[in-house]
Amino acid sequence: MKNLLAVDDASFDAVVKQPGRTLIEVSGAWCGPCRQMKPILERLADERAGRLRVAILDMDEAPTTAASLGVRGAPTFIVFEDGKEIARQLGAVPPTVLRALVDRRVD
């Protein structure tokens, strides 16, 4: 759990624009599926520590960033490579699907 980050409008760019991969879950406190995904994200963040940054962005607390990403529903998972979006998944998914999303090759 110590490796799962929380980002907001002010910290989003500093986290995502670092070299390497970042997985962001755009969620909301009101979102049941988002709460179900949190333990999966915590486990993934711990398993991939040093190789993948994993963060949660609350769309109600960071509306500017959520809007700039074009997020319309929660949870939305977005993978960034060196600051550029490379993959996106909408909705709660099994851990295997989330791992495949973050492991996707960049062509």
Secondary structure, DSSP 8 states (H G I E B T S, - for coil): -TTEEEE-TTTHHHHHTSSSEEEEEEE-TT-HHHHHHHHHHHHHHHHTTTTEEEEEEETTT-HHHHHHTT--SSSEEEEEETTEEEEEEES---HHHHHHHHH----
